[in-house]
Amino acid sequence: MIVNNKAKKITIGQANSGQRLDNFLMSQIKNIPKSHVYKLIRTGQVRINSSRSKPSTKIKIDDVVRIPPYRATEELKPTISKEILKKTADNIIYENDEVIVFNKPSSFAVHSGTNIGYGLIDILRIVRSDCQRIDLLHRLDKDTSGCIVITKKLSSLRLLQNQLINNDLEKKYICLVNGLWDKKIKNSEVELTRNNKSSKATSKFKILKHYKNSTLLEVNIITGKHHQIRKQCSILGHPVIGDERYGNNDINKVYKKNGLNRIFLHSYSVKFYLEKEKTIVCPMPKDLENFLKFHK
């Protein structure tokens, strides 16, 4: 179904200051070809403070951006229950004017997919509808629980992205791996390949507790590669328990019978710098905590 959208004017706030005009429009105009967005700018239908502008023009605080009328396909928005909205709000463990730190439950998707029409970002944009923008700083696998950082300003997003690139943003995880971890393995640097591209992945390991046939680890990821901890532990001969992709299915079945119905991987803490250093801790979920009480 095609819908006609009326012209509107948007006053730029601090959250979007410094963004390119074309990128800003992409976030505001949905369900039309990218080429049409550029056509609207090129033909002068999009204006900043009543003046024609280029796609690369950086918008500033108090600029007034005119978005012209446009036709687009209707966006079918999924229904998000009040219960999910409340649970999401309750799981925000830290928030200020720049960031939100969310304690993500296991089996909670960050992005929308084919089986579900919404993800964490979609929900947070409703829960924090007063925010001019909500951006995901990094991601967690669907079945991994714990700390995930969302930014509320473009300036905060860029600053923390730089901290990620320079390995200045610290992320620590807790995981239970198969076998008895050698205390000599404190650092690991391995070559990981994804989409035919190889890159080095570096992690620091600290033994928290040895059990009879498993080890509880704290992992500080120095680099942030796709499935880094899961791949590294598997390469080192100690797959994360409950990992259906890189782990041991026979071992996973044994632990499942003993009550572990998910991967034992939790993003425990995150440390970043915004005006001052801040460390946020996400306590271990009750299901993992209860499992360890009876684990030998």
N, C-alpha and C positions, 0 to 999 in steps of 0.2 A: 504494500500500500504506500502510495506517495503522499507526503504531507507538505504543505506550504508553511515555511517558517518566516515570521515577520522580522523586519529589521529591528535591531536593538543596539543600545550603546552600553558599554561596560567601562566603568572607571577602574583603573589598575591600582591594586593595593600592593603592599610590601611583598606579599607571598609570590607574586608573578613578576616583580621588578627585575629587569635584566634579561628577560626571556626574548628570544627572537619572535617577531610578529607571526611568521608562518607556523612555528611550533605552538604558539598560543592559540592560533585559530584552529589547529588540528584538535586541540583539547576542547574547543568550544563548539565546533561544527562537526556533527557526527553523521555517519552513513552517507557521505558523498565522496566521489573519487578525489584523491589527493590533487590530481591535475586541475580539478575545478576550483579547489581552494586557491591555488596559485593564479588561476584565471581571474578570480575575484579581486586578488591583490593587484595583478598586472593591469587590469582595466580600471583601476581606481575606485572600485566599489567599496573596498575596505579603506577606512580612513583613520588616521591618528590625529586627534585634535583638529579635525576637518581638513587635514592635508593628506595627499597621496603619499604612500610609503613603500619601501622595498620589503621583500620577504625577510631580508636579513636585519631590518631595523630592530633595534633593542627597545622594548617598551619600558617606561619608567613609571614610578609612583605618580598617581593623579592624572596620567594620560587617559584620554577618553577614546576608546576604540569603537568605531562604528562597524557593526557586522550587518551587511545588507540582507535583504530577503533572499531565501534560497529554498530549493526543493530537495527533499531527501526521502529515502525510504524510512518508514516508521520503525523505530527501535522497540522491539518487544522486550520489555523489562521483566525479569523473573520476579516472582513474589518472594520476598524475604520476611519470614515471620517475626513477630514482636519478640518471641522467645530468643531467636538467634541474635537479634539486635541487642537485647539486654545482656545475653551471655558475652557478646563481643565487647560491649561497654564495660562489663565487669572484669574482663581479662586485660584491660589497659592497666599496666602496673606503674607506668610513669608517663607524665605529659607536662610539657611547658609550651611556650609560644612557638617553638621551633620543631619539636619532635614528639612522637608518640612511641613508646616501647610497649609492644603487645606480647603477652604470654600465649603463644599459639598452641592450641591443643593438637594432639596427634589426630590424623585423618581429616584435618581441616586444610582445604586447598587455599593457597595464596592467590592463585589466578583462577578465573573461570575456565571451565573445560567443556568437553562434549557431553559429559554426564551430569554436569551441574551448570546452571546459567550464571552463577556468581561466585566470587571469591572474596578473600579478606578485604582487598582494596574496595570492591563494590560496596561491601557492608559498612566499612569505615567512612566512606563518602556519604552515607546516610546518617550514621551515628554522629559524625562530626560535620554535619551539613553547613555549619557556620564557617568552616574553613574554606578559604578560596582555592586551595589546592591540597591534594593528598598524594604523596608519591612513595613508592616502595624503595627503600635504600638497597636492600638485598633480599634474597629469598631463602626459604627453607623448604625442603622436600615435604610433600603432603603428610607423610607419616612421622616426620621428625617434629618434636615439640620444642617449645621454649621461646627465647628472646628473638624478636624480629623488630627492626627499626623502620618507622615510617616518618617521613619529613613533612612539614607543613608550609615550608617556604622554599623557593628555588635556591636562595642563597645557602640555606642549610643543607639542601640536597647536594649542591656542588661542593661545599666544604667537606661534608662527610664522605662523598665519593672520592675526593682527593685523599682523605685519610685511609680509605680502603685501598686505593691504588698504591699508596706509599707504605702500606702495612702498619699504619699508626692507629687503626681502629682494632681493638682487641676483642676477639670472640672466643669464648671457652665453651667446650661441650663436655658432657659426661656420657660415657658409653660402657656397656658391658660386652666384653669380647670373649670368644671361645679360647680356651687354653690359658696357660700361665705365662703371662707377659714377662719377658726378660728385662730385669731392672736396668740393664745396660742400654736398652733402647730408649733414649730420652729425646732424640731428634730423628726425624726421617725426611729425606728429600728424594722423591721419586718422580719419574717422567710419566705423565698421564696424557692420554690421547683422546681427543673428542673431535668429531667431524673432520678427521684426517689432520688435525693440528695437535702438535705436542707442546706441552709446557710443564715446567717444574712445579711440584706441589710440596710445600714444606709445612711440617707440623711438629709441635713439641708435645711429648707424652709424659704424664705423671701417674704413677700407680697409686690408686686410692685404697684398694683392698684386693688381696688375693683370696679367691674361693677355691674349692677343691678342683674344679675343672674350668674355671673362668676367672676373668680379671676385670675389676671396675677401674676405668681410666678417666683422667681429666685430659682433654685434648685442647691445646691452644693452636688454632690454625693460623699460620703466618701468612699463607696465601689463601685465596678463596676460590678454589676450583670446583667444578661440578662433581658432586658426590665424593669430595676429597677424602673425608675420614673413612667412609665406607670402602673406597677403593684402596686406600693406603693400608688399612687394617687387614683387608683380604690379601693384598700382596705380601704383607709381613707374616702371613700364616695365622692371623688371629681375627677372623671375620666378626663383624658386629652381630651379636645374637638377635635373631628376628629379621635380619636383612634377607629378603627374598630374592634379591638380584645378585648380590655379590657374596652372600653367605652360604652356609651348608644347610640344605633342606632337611636332611636327616636330623641334624642337631636342633634345628629350629622346631621340628615336630616334637621333640622331647620337651623343650622348654614351653611349647604351647600347651602340652598336657599338664604342665605344672603351673599354668595360669598366665603366661606371658603371651598376649595376643597382638603384639606390635613390635616394631624394631626398638631396641633399647638404645636410643640415641636422643639426647636432650641438649638443646642450646641453653647452657646454664647461666652465662653472664655476657654482658657486652660493655666495653669501656670506650668512650669517645670524648672528644674535646669540643665544647661549644661555650666560649667565654671562660669556662672552667672545666676541669676534668670531671667526668661523671661515670660511675660504674653502677649498672643496673643488674640485679640478680633475679632470675626466675627460678624459684624453688622447684625441686624435682616433683613431677606429678605424683599424685597419690597411688596410681596403679603401679608405677615403677618402684616407688618407696615401699609399698606393701609387698611387692614381689621380693625385694631384697631382704625383708624381715625373715622370710622363710627359706631364702636361698643359702645353700651351704657350699 
